[in-house]
Amino acid sequence: MKFLLITLLFLTCAIANAQSVFIQSKKYFAPYKDEYRQDTAVFELPDIIGGVSNDMQHRLAPYLSPDSLLGENIDSVIANYISCGCGTVGATYRVLYNNDNVLSISVAVETMGAYPDAYYVDINLNLAAGKKIKPSDFLVKSKMKDLAAGLDKIMQKRIKDKIKSGEIGEEDALQFFEGAKFTEDALNHFAFTEKGVMFYYNFSIPHALKALSPDEDFLVTWKDLKEYVREGSLADKIINK
C-alpha cells in the first residue's frame, strides 16, 4: 500500500511538472461519390491524450478542436464534402516543438473551390499556463519593430532575387509583391522549432502559382533571437537551458 501511494505521488508530480504532452492523431472521414469520381477526404488532426493533468488537458483542448483548427464545424465540413466533393477537402499536421512547456503544431488545410488551394494554421500553446502563446509573451515589445524590420530586409532581398532570376515577370511581381512588407503584425504568424522560432509571411499567391513565390519562412535561430527575447519567458528558458 505504501509503495502504491509513493508511486501515485510520483506520477502526480510528474504530470504536474510535465513539460511536454502525449499526442495522437484523430481522423475524420468524408466519402464522396458521383458519376465521375469516388474518393474519401481525410482530416487528420492532433489530440492531446496525456502528459498533463486532466484540468490542463481540458483547458488546452479547445485550441486543438477540429472546429478551431478548420475554422468551421467539422460536421458541416464533412456534410459539405459529401454533398459536393469541394470546400475543405483535407488536413494533416506536424508537431514542430513539444518540450519546455511549449507545444507548437502546424496544420495544413487543403481546400477546393474553382482551383485547389491550401493554407496553414499554426498553434503555439503554453503547457504551464494552458493558453496560446503570443509574440508579446516572449518578445520585448519595444524590440519587435526592429525584429520585423530585419526580417523585412531579408524578404525584400528574396523578392528582388526572385525577379532577377527571371522566374517571375515584372507584371506578376507587381501584382503579388507590390506593397509587401514584413511588419510587426506579421510576427503573429510563427512556430517554435528545435532550431529557433520560425516566422511566416503569406504572399497570398494562388496555390497553382506557388512556385513563383519567394520563400515565405523566416527562421530566427535561438542565438539570433536572444537579444529580442523577454527575460523569464518560455523562449528565454529554452535559450538558457
C-alpha positions as CSV (number, residue, x, y, z in Angstrom):
1,M,0.0,0.0,0.0
2,K,2.8,2.4,0.9
3,F,4.6,1.6,-2.4
4,L,1.3,2.3,-4.3
5,L,0.9,5.6,-2.6
6,I,4.5,6.6,-3.4
7,T,4.0,5.5,-7.0
8,L,0.8,7.6,-7.3
9,L,2.5,10.6,-5.7
10,F,5.4,10.3,-8.2
11,L,3.1,10.1,-11.2
12,T,1.0,13.0,-9.9
13,C,4.2,15.2,-9.5
14,A,5.4,14.1,-12.9
15,I,2.2,15.2,-14.6
16,A,2.2,18.5,-12.6
17,N,5.7,19.3,-13.8
18,A,5.3,17.9,-17.3
19,Q,7.0,20.0,-20.0
20,S,5.5,18.1,-23.0
21,V,2.3,16.2,-23.8
22,F,1.3,13.0,-25.5
23,I,-0.4,13.5,-28.8
24,Q,-2.3,11.1,-31.0
25,S,-4.0,11.6,-34.4
26,K,-7.7,11.9,-34.6
27,K,-9.1,11.2,-38.1
28,Y,-12.4,12.2,-39.6
29,F,-13.6,10.8,-43.0
30,A,-15.9,12.2,-45.6
31,P,-16.8,10.0,-48.6
32,Y,-17.8,11.4,-51.9
33,K,-19.2,9.8,-55.0
34,D,-20.6,10.9,-58.3
35,E,-20.6,9.6,-61.8
36,Y,-17.1,10.8,-62.4
37,R,-15.2,10.0,-59.2
38,Q,-15.3,8.3,-55.9
39,D,-12.9,9.2,-53.0
40,T,-12.7,10.0,-49.3
41,A,-11.5,13.2,-47.7
42,V,-9.3,12.6,-44.6
43,F,-8.9,15.2,-41.9
44,E,-6.1,14.1,-39.6
45,L,-5.9,16.4,-36.6
46,P,-3.9,16.4,-33.2
47,D,-5.4,15.4,-29.9
48,I,-3.8,15.7,-26.5
49,I,-4.2,12.4,-24.7
50,G,-1.9,12.8,-21.7
51,G,1.2,14.3,-20.1
52,V,-0.7,17.0,-18.3
53,S,-3.4,17.0,-15.6
54,N,-7.0,16.4,-16.6
55,D,-7.7,20.1,-15.8
56,M,-4.9,21.3,-18.0
57,Q,-6.0,18.9,-20.8
58,H,-9.4,20.4,-20.7
59,R,-8.0,23.9,-20.8
60,L,-5.9,23.1,-23.9
61,A,-8.5,21.0,-25.8
62,P,-10.4,24.0,-27.3
63,Y,-7.3,25.3,-29.1
64,L,-7.0,21.9,-30.8
65,S,-10.6,21.2,-31.5
66,P,-11.4,20.5,-35.2
67,D,-13.8,23.5,-35.3
68,S,-11.0,25.8,-34.1
69,L,-8.3,24.4,-36.4
70,L,-10.5,24.3,-39.5
71,G,-12.4,27.5,-38.8
72,E,-15.8,25.8,-39.1
73,N,-17.8,23.0,-37.6
74,I,-16.3,19.6,-38.5
75,D,-19.8,18.1,-39.1
76,S,-20.5,20.9,-41.6
77,V,-17.2,20.3,-43.3
78,I,-17.9,16.6,-43.7
79,A,-21.5,17.2,-44.9
80,N,-20.3,19.8,-47.4
81,Y,-17.7,17.4,-48.8
82,I,-20.2,14.5,-49.0
83,S,-22.5,16.9,-50.9
84,C,-20.1,18.4,-53.5
85,G,-16.6,17.0,-53.1
86,C,-15.4,20.5,-52.5
87,G,-14.8,23.1,-49.8
88,T,-12.3,22.0,-47.1
89,V,-11.0,18.7,-48.6
90,G,-8.3,17.5,-46.2
91,A,-6.0,18.3,-43.3
92,T,-2.8,17.0,-41.8
93,Y,-0.5,18.3,-39.1
94,R,3.1,18.3,-37.9
95,V,4.4,18.7,-34.3
96,L,7.2,21.3,-34.6
97,Y,8.0,21.6,-30.9
98,N,6.8,19.6,-27.8
99,N,9.1,20.4,-24.9
100,D,10.0,23.0,-22.3
101,N,6.2,23.8,-21.7
102,V,5.8,24.7,-25.3
103,L,3.7,22.9,-27.9
104,S,3.9,24.1,-31.5
105,I,1.8,22.4,-34.2
106,S,1.3,23.3,-37.8
107,V,-1.9,22.2,-39.5
108,A,-2.0,22.1,-43.3
109,V,-5.6,22.5,-44.6
110,E,-6.5,21.7,-48.2
111,T,-9.4,23.4,-50.0
112,M,-11.1,23.1,-53.3
113,G,-13.1,25.8,-55.0
114,A,-12.6,26.7,-58.6
115,Y,-9.0,25.6,-58.0
116,P,-7.2,23.6,-55.4
117,D,-5.6,25.7,-52.6
118,A,-4.0,25.3,-49.2
119,Y,-3.3,27.2,-46.1
120,Y,-1.6,26.6,-42.7
121,V,-2.8,27.1,-39.2
122,D,-0.1,27.4,-36.5
123,I,-0.9,26.7,-32.9
124,N,1.5,27.6,-30.1
125,L,0.5,26.7,-26.6
126,N,1.9,27.4,-23.2
127,L,1.6,24.0,-21.4
128,A,2.2,25.5,-18.0
129,A,-0.5,28.3,-18.3
130,G,-2.9,26.5,-20.6
131,K,-3.2,29.3,-23.1
132,K,-2.0,30.4,-26.5
133,I,1.5,32.0,-26.8
134,K,1.5,35.5,-28.4
135,P,4.7,37.2,-29.7
136,S,4.4,39.7,-26.9
137,D,4.7,36.8,-24.4
138,F,8.3,36.1,-25.4
139,L,9.5,39.1,-27.3
140,V,10.4,42.5,-25.8
141,K,7.7,44.8,-27.1
142,S,10.0,47.7,-27.8
143,K,12.2,45.5,-29.9
144,M,9.5,43.9,-32.0
145,K,9.6,46.7,-34.6
146,D,13.4,46.1,-35.1
147,L,12.9,42.4,-35.4
148,A,10.2,42.9,-38.1
149,A,12.4,45.4,-39.9
150,G,15.3,42.9,-40.0
151,L,13.0,40.2,-41.4
152,D,11.6,42.7,-44.0
153,K,15.1,43.3,-45.3
154,I,15.5,39.6,-45.9
155,M,12.1,39.4,-47.5
156,Q,12.7,42.3,-49.9
157,K,16.0,40.7,-51.0
158,R,14.2,37.4,-51.7
159,I,11.7,39.3,-53.8
160,K,14.4,41.1,-55.8
161,D,16.3,37.8,-56.2
162,K,13.1,36.1,-57.5
163,I,12.5,38.8,-60.1
164,K,16.2,38.9,-61.1
165,S,16.2,35.1,-61.7
166,G,13.5,35.6,-64.4
167,E,11.2,33.1,-62.7
168,I,8.5,35.7,-62.5
169,G,7.7,38.6,-64.8
170,E,7.5,42.3,-63.7
171,E,3.7,42.4,-64.1
172,D,3.2,39.3,-61.9
173,A,5.7,40.7,-59.5
174,L,3.8,44.0,-59.2
175,Q,0.6,42.0,-58.7
176,F,1.8,39.8,-56.0
177,F,4.6,41.7,-54.3
178,E,3.8,45.4,-54.6
179,G,3.4,46.9,-51.1
180,A,4.5,43.6,-49.5
181,K,6.2,44.4,-46.2
182,F,7.1,42.3,-43.1
183,T,5.5,44.3,-40.3
184,E,5.1,43.8,-36.6
185,D,1.7,42.2,-37.4
186,A,3.4,39.5,-39.4
187,L,5.2,38.4,-36.2
188,N,1.9,36.9,-35.1
189,H,2.5,34.0,-37.6
190,F,5.2,31.9,-36.0
191,A,6.1,28.5,-34.6
192,F,8.7,27.3,-32.1
193,T,11.2,24.7,-33.5
194,E,14.3,23.0,-32.3
195,K,16.5,25.5,-34.1
196,G,14.6,28.7,-33.2
197,V,11.4,30.5,-34.0
198,M,10.0,30.3,-37.5
199,F,8.1,33.3,-38.6
200,Y,5.9,33.2,-41.7
201,Y,4.8,35.7,-44.3
202,N,1.9,34.9,-46.7
203,F,2.2,36.5,-50.1
204,S,-1.3,35.2,-50.9
205,I,-0.2,33.7,-54.2
206,P,-2.7,31.2,-55.6
207,H,-1.7,27.6,-55.0
208,A,-1.2,26.8,-58.7
209,L,1.4,29.6,-58.8
210,K,3.2,28.9,-55.5
211,A,6.4,28.2,-57.4
212,L,6.6,31.9,-58.2
213,S,6.7,32.8,-54.5
214,P,9.9,33.6,-52.7
215,D,10.5,31.5,-49.6
216,E,7.8,32.6,-47.0
217,D,9.6,31.0,-44.0
218,F,11.9,33.1,-41.8
219,L,13.9,31.1,-39.2
220,V,15.4,33.2,-36.4
221,T,17.8,30.9,-34.6
222,W,17.8,30.9,-30.8
223,K,21.2,32.6,-30.8
224,D,20.0,35.4,-33.1
225,L,16.6,35.8,-31.2
226,K,18.3,36.2,-27.8
227,E,18.6,40.0,-28.0
228,Y,14.8,40.3,-28.6
229,V,13.6,37.8,-26.0
230,R,11.8,38.8,-22.8
231,E,13.7,37.7,-19.6
232,G,12.0,34.8,-17.9
233,S,9.8,34.0,-20.9
234,L,9.5,30.4,-22.2
235,A,11.8,31.4,-25.1
236,D,14.4,32.7,-22.6
237,K,14.3,29.5,-20.7
238,I,14.8,27.5,-23.9
239,I,17.8,29.6,-24.9
240,N,19.4,29.3,-21.4
241,K,18.6,25.7,-20.6
